[in-house]
Amino acid sequence: MEQNSPQQRITLESGKRGGRPCIRGLRISVYDVLEMLAEGMNEADILGDFPELEVADIRACLAYAADREHNLYTLAV
């Protein structure tokens, strides 16, 4: 598996954020990042607010969401 793959950046821990997928074990969820992007924030804005994040984390959130959407579509067909 690639060192910076989305699978390694997105973590699931039952006791953290209600078991939501988070970024590298931080308390920042994939949903949080996607919501910021949906509200119009760009990568620089997000990184300014959350300096512990990296550009690759934001892109991993997008890849994670795309993969979930693909899997939901595949299951529905």
N, C-alpha and C positions, 0 to 999 in steps of 0.2 A: 504494500500500500504506500502511496506517495506520502512523503513527510508532511506536507501541508494540505492533504486532502480534506474535503468537508467532513468525511467520516471521523477524522481525528480531531477536528476543531469543535464539532458539535457533540456535547456530552449529555447523558441522561442520568440523573441521580434522584432517587425517589424522595429524599428529604430536602431537596433544593428546588425552590420555586414551584412546589407542588408537582414535581416530576416533569415539568416542561423541559423541552430541549434547550440547553444553555450553551454558551460559548466557553470552551476550554475550562469548564468547571467554575467559571465565574457566576455571579448572580445576575448576569445579563442574559435574558432569554432571546431565542431566535425571534419570537413574537415582538419583543421590544424593538429590535433592530428593524424588522420589517415594518412595524408601525411608524418608526421614525422616517424611514424611506417613503412610506405612503403619504406622510404629512409634508413631504417636500424637502426634507433634510438631505443633503448630499453627504458623500463619504467624509469630506473634510469637516463638516459640521458635527457629525457623529463622533469622529475621532477627537475633535476638540472637546466635546462633552464627556467622552469616555476614553481618556488617553491609554487605558490598559488594553484597548482593542487595537487590532491591526486591520489594514485593508483586506487582507486575506480572510479575516473573521467575517466581515460584512459580506464578502462574496460567497463564503461558505453558507451563510444564512440564505442567500438567494438560491444557491445550488440545492440546499436542503428543502426549501419551499418548492422549487421546481420538481425535485424528485418526488416529494409527497404528492404533488398535484398529478404527476405522471402515474404514480402508483394508484391513486384514487380513480383516475380515468381508466386505467387498465383493469382494475377490479370491477368497474361498472359495466364494462363492455362484455 
